[in-house]
Structure formats: structure tokens, C-alpha cells
Amino acid sequence: MTITVSQVTKRFGSFLALDAVDLHVRSGELLALLGPSGSGKTTLLRILGGLDRADTGSITFFGEEALGLTPRDRQVGFVFQHYSLFRHMTVHDNVAFGLDVRPRKDRLTRAEISEKVTDLLELVQLAPLADRYPAQLSGGQRQRVALARALAIEPKVLLLDEPFGALDAKVRKELRRWLRRLHDEMHITSVFVTHDQEEALELADRVVVMNSGRVEQVGTPGEVYDQPASPFVYDFLGNVNRFECMIRNGEARLSGLSLTVPATAIAPGPAVVFVRPHDVELVPCDGDAGAGLPRARVRHIFSVGPTARVELDIEGHPLEAVMDQDRLRSLNVHSGNWYAVRLTRPRLFGAGTRELP
Amino acid sequence: MLSKAAPRHAERPVLRDPLWVRWSLTALALGFLALFVLLPLLTVFAEALRQGFAPYFEALAEPDALSAIRLTLLVAAIAVPANLAFGVAAAWAITKFEFSGKSFLITLIDLPFSVSPVISGMVYVLLFGLHGWFGPWLRAHDLQVVFAVPGLVLATMFVTFPFVARELIPLMQSQGTEEEEAAASLGAGGWQIFWRVTLPNIRWGLLYGVLLCNARAMGEFGAVSVVSGHIRGQTNTMPLHVEILYNEYNFVAAFAVASLLALLALVTLAAKSVLEWRWGEDVSGRGH
């Protein structure tokens, strides 16, 4: 089931939620719509599911125009952020709902429905709780009921709105892996919305990064993380050090710093340079390796788990570095120590690229 | 100290008032209730049974009294279902859809609360009375509204108009439209969504609203008094019948009929308490 979105625009009053969005969802893939709140990702998902209407543009499901179709005809399963389970129905009846409301001629018999519901509840590991009410379930269990309910109608596309947003961190991780396994088994075309970059990068086959109603970049998790197409994507995915700079003679001079990075493939003028914290290398000042490099002083060390985060002060500007514990020990990093700094993989964006919000 | 402090307000030292304050406030409240609510209620029953059970039941079995009871039940049987349907429709429209004129509709629903019942009765006389706007037309077609059952039903409906809608709107607002959206995404049509999702979620609040609506419909005096014409055995409802009997110094009969209305009030209160105790969150809209 492929979905093609072309030039879809949606306004809420004077707020432009979606600005001529183009998107192609491949058959069987797990696609993440990633962006900050207000970026239009949930609006796009709701339009895909037929819960909202687009002002202009078109959406085709497998080549067939879908904007005029009701949710029923689109055959999409929608999993809501706050589950939206029917509070007066048992888990069993919640999952059976989509089958119960079918027109009589398409409806399965009571026994067939019951059997199918039982199978689905086993799939989501909730069979013993079939007679419970939603209020008697934990957040993770409710989420799985919502998923089983959406799967019951045998949707061609599964849409999930912040599927793990309301769960605590541990449950979220478990459920995330479980959903990935489920997708690998069922191969149902799925689109999920998230504002959590870690979730998008870990779970999705491809990631759509959205900002202010536009698509910034589409790519595999590796592509969007390693080759961000815009300053926004670079900034949004992971921690980052950001410096204003001026490009002249194939060299970018960082504003207010005696630091330059090579800039060959970019036009002269003002630009922005980004460096990931794990691309900031600390070198002892006393050796030859540190000669000619700018100096920075350690302000603070956050050392929990396998990596340590080091906050530095470089000529009055903050700079963040991340390294593993072995490196931290071998360098003997302590607050107040001075180090030479090398930026191993700086990324430059010229003035022509889209600005940060 | 901290470990002992339960999260109940009464046990928080800061909120603990001197004993005499608590006692005098409680006594004041109870005394007020006894004097203004309990005593009159007891008086109704005491006066009704002053001469024993025989005259009490005789007064109730009297043809005019029976006719008043029948008429009251008839009026309530038409007005309450009508306002049930209207209340659900209005609350549904107001809470689940966006449309212009919404705040005007909400104001309109509240109108009967703010208008004196006598005025509402007068309006119907002015509209449908002999010299009213539609009077001549109605007479030409041999239809009688004022001083007949249709007038009583109209006046009662007007007065009890807000009860169901007012009860449902906050409840449905708090429940939002998420479950309806979920049902739509699962392929349910409009009617299926209403019967299977919306209605079950509001059923206890709805029952509560209907109870209140019914109590008011049966007990309404002012509006009904204006449009009734007070024809004994024909257009007298129970409250009007009580007034007539009382004005004729027939106290036992007056209080006997009044005691039925008082009983209705007590049953309504009891049912309301049970609903609130059993399904408190669903009734009041404070849940979830």
C-alpha cells in the first residue's frame, strides 16, 4: 500500500499547519513523522486518516484519490495519542467494535468476531484481560488494546499518533521494540508521529523531519542524522554546538573566536557552523598535538553511564563535548583544566539555507 | 508529625478551627435546614394525615383529584420526552460541533431559568389566546391551545427546557470527541457512534437530567397557572388543585395532594443521591 501526498495545505484560522506538503509512503515501511509541536505532523496524520480535511492538495492511496473517502472506505487503523478507548466497554468489546459496526452483509458472525478478537488479544499479550474495563488497565496495556482495536479492521495502513507519548520511559522502550517486531512480522504500511528523535531514529525505516508545516528532510535514520539537509534538521536531531561564522578565502572564521574551519564548497558570506558534541576532541595542551589549536577550560562534567558530557568555555562561548569514560580518565579531565580543542566534523550551512525558527 | 498527617483537610492543623466555631457553624446549618426545609415538609404530611388515613385516601380518590393527577402525569409524559430529545440534540450539537451562533444557542437554553414562569405562561396566552397572534386562526380551525392540555404542555416544556441540556453540556464537554473520532476511524456511521459510544457515556447524567426535568414538570405552578384557566376536573394539574383546595379551606385534601408532590420530590432526591454516589464521576462530568 503506497500513499502519495501532494501539495497538501491546511490552515486553522490564520495558522498555517501544513504548507504544500509532498510525501511518499512506501508499501510496507514504518515511517516516522518527526518534528517539534506545531510542526504539522499530527495534522498530516489526521488528514491521512480522514479525521481532518485538507484545504487543498491531493492524497492517493495506491493510486486512488482518497481525500473524498470516509475513514471507513480508506481502511486505515488509527491509534490515538491518549488511546481513546471506549470507557464503557470491556477490552474485548473495544477490540470487537470495528467488526461489530460493519454493515450487516459484510459482518462476521458473533462467534467469528469473538475468535478474531481473542487472536488479536493474544497478539498484544492481553488475552487474560479481555473482560476488564479500560480504567482498570495500565497505560501500556491501554496502548496495546488501542493497537489491537485498530488492527481488528484489517487496515491497509496503520496510523499512530504519538504512540508512546503518555508512557513512562521504561514501558516506552519495551513497547517500542515490541511494535518494531510486530511490524516486521505483519509488514503493514505504518506511519507514526513523534517529537522524540531517539524514538524516530530507533524505530523507523525512514524519518520525515517536519518544521513549521513543511517537510525539511526525508531519509533513513542514518541519512538524516549524518547528512542533515538543513540547519533545522541538524539542530533538532541530537545535541549540537552552534556558532555563527563568516566565510572568506575558503575558510570559516567563527564569530568572536580565534577558530577557523575549512569551508571550500560554500559561498563567501555569513554562515552557521554546527558540531556534534562527540565530534569535539580534547587534546592535552602540553603536547605537540595541541599546538596551534584554540584553548578551552572545563566548566562542568556530567558523568553518568558509559559516556560523559563535558561543558567547556572557549573564549567566552559555551562548548559541549561528549566522550566515553575511558577517554575521560586517560585525559584526566577535571573542572578548571585547560585543553586544546579540535572540531573533527564541523558542518557548515550558508546564509541561503533555511533559517532556524 | 509528617508521617501522621493524613491528606484530609480536617486533620491538617492549619485548617483546624476551634471546637466552638465548628460546633456553632454546624448547629447553625442544621437548625436552618430543620426550620426551613424539614419542618415544612413534615407539616405537609402531618396536616394531610391530621384526621387519619381514611380522609387522606378519600381526598386522593376524589374525581377532581384523580383528574389532576392524571393530567399532571399526561403533561409530564409529553413534556419530559420532548425535552429529553431536545436536550440531547442541543448538547450533542454544542459539544461535538463548531458552528456560528453557538453561544447564542447556549444563552437561549438558559432563558427559561431567567424568565419568571408567570411571564412564560403569559407569552403563550398572548400567542395562542383568543385575542393572541394565532388566536383567530386557531379558533377558525377549532383548535384550543390556551386553557387546554396543549397550553399546559407548552408552558411546562418551556419551563423545563434547560434541565436535560444543562446537565449534559458540561458532561459531554469534559468527555471531548476523542471516542467519537475513534469510532469513526473504525468505520462507524453517525447513528452507530451516537447509540454505541456517545449515549452510553452520558446515560447516568442523562437520567439525572430527566429526573430533575420530571420533578419540575410535575411541580410547575406559575406558568401552568396562567394558561390553565383552572377548570376543575379538566385543566387543573396537581399544584393548581392544591391551591384551589387550600383556598376553599379544605386543608386535609389540599395537603393530601401536596404530600404526593412532596413524595415525588423525596424520590427524586433519593434517586439523585444514589446516582451521584454510584456513578458520581459520570454524572457530574468530573471524571477522566
Interface residues (C-beta under 8 A of the other chain):
Chain A: G49 G50 L51 T70 P71 R72 V76 G77 F78 F80 H82 S84 L85 F86 R87 H88 M89 F97 G98 D100 V101 R102 R149 A150 A152 I153
Chain B: E178 E179 E181 A182 A183 A184 S185 L186 G187 A188 G189 Q192 R196 V197 P200 N201 H288
